[in-house]
Each structure stands twice: as C-alpha cells, then as structure tokens.
Amino acid sequence: MLAASRFLLEKLYGAMMMRGLFKSLRLMVCVDEVHKLCNEPKITELAKEARKYGLGLILSFCERVQQVGKL
C-alpha cells in the first residue's frame, strides 16, 4: 500500500508541475498515515509547494504532533 501511495503522489506531483502555477484550488487530496511518507523527498516537496499549484492537502496521521515538524 505504501508503494501505491508513493506512486500516486509522485504522479500527482509531476502533473502539478507540468500544468504550472494556478491561483485557485483545483484539487484536494487526503493522505492518511502520512508519517510513513515523511522521509520521501518528493512527498515533502509536494507538501511545501502544493498550494501554489492549486492543490490542497489533508494530511492525517496517528503519531504525536511532533511529526508535523518533519514536513
């Protein structure tokens, strides 16, 4: 399941970059168990850059709040 999540988010990141900047929200994505992806460079970059490309992220995890610092 982790590989599928990684694959999907990487494809989403690539499509987002190809379409370019966008001022309004085009898509919302919910990622559960995101703490498992915190060490993935493309995923952390997606989390940092998503909003300026019209992508909203809902990130959920069951770990302590300190995990947010990794993103």
C-alpha positions as CSV (number, residue, x, y, z in Angstrom):
1,M,0.0,0.0,0.0
2,L,2.9,2.4,0.8
3,A,4.3,1.9,-2.7
4,A,0.9,2.7,-4.3
5,S,0.6,5.8,-2.2
6,R,4.1,6.9,-3.1
7,F,3.5,6.2,-6.8
8,L,0.2,8.1,-6.9
9,L,1.6,11.1,-5.1
10,E,4.7,11.2,-7.3
11,K,2.4,11.1,-10.4
12,L,0.3,13.9,-8.9
13,Y,3.4,16.0,-8.2
14,G,4.6,15.5,-11.8
15,A,1.2,16.5,-13.3
16,M,1.0,19.5,-11.0
17,M,4.5,20.7,-12.2
18,M,3.5,20.3,-15.8
19,R,0.3,22.3,-15.5
20,G,2.1,25.2,-13.8
21,L,1.1,27.8,-11.3
22,F,-2.6,28.2,-10.5
23,K,-4.2,30.8,-8.2
24,S,-7.4,28.9,-7.2
25,L,-7.9,25.5,-5.7
26,R,-8.2,22.8,-8.4
27,L,-7.9,19.6,-6.4
28,M,-8.0,18.3,-2.8
29,V,-6.1,15.2,-1.8
30,C,-6.4,13.4,1.5
31,V,-3.4,11.3,2.6
32,D,-3.8,9.0,5.6
33,E,-0.9,7.6,7.5
34,V,1.3,10.4,6.1
35,H,4.0,9.8,8.7
36,K,5.1,6.8,6.7
37,L,6.0,9.1,3.8
38,C,7.7,11.9,5.7
39,N,11.2,10.8,4.5
40,E,10.3,10.8,0.8
41,P,11.9,13.9,-0.8
42,K,9.2,14.3,-3.5
43,I,6.4,14.0,-1.0
44,T,7.9,16.6,1.3
45,E,8.4,18.9,-1.7
46,L,4.8,18.3,-2.7
47,A,3.6,19.3,0.8
48,K,5.6,22.5,0.6
49,E,4.7,23.5,-2.9
50,A,1.1,22.2,-3.5
51,R,-0.9,25.3,-2.7
52,K,0.7,27.5,-5.4
53,Y,-0.2,24.9,-8.0
54,G,-3.9,24.7,-7.0
55,L,-3.6,21.6,-4.9
56,G,-5.0,21.3,-1.3
57,L,-3.7,18.6,1.0
58,I,-5.3,17.0,4.0
59,L,-2.7,15.1,5.9
60,S,-3.6,12.7,8.7
61,F,-1.5,10.5,11.0
62,C,-1.8,8.8,14.3
63,E,1.7,9.9,15.6
64,R,2.4,12.7,18.0
65,V,2.2,16.3,16.9
66,Q,6.0,16.4,16.6
67,Q,5.7,14.6,13.3
68,V,4.5,17.8,11.7
69,G,8.0,19.2,12.0
70,K,9.2,16.6,9.5
71,L,7.0,18.0,6.8
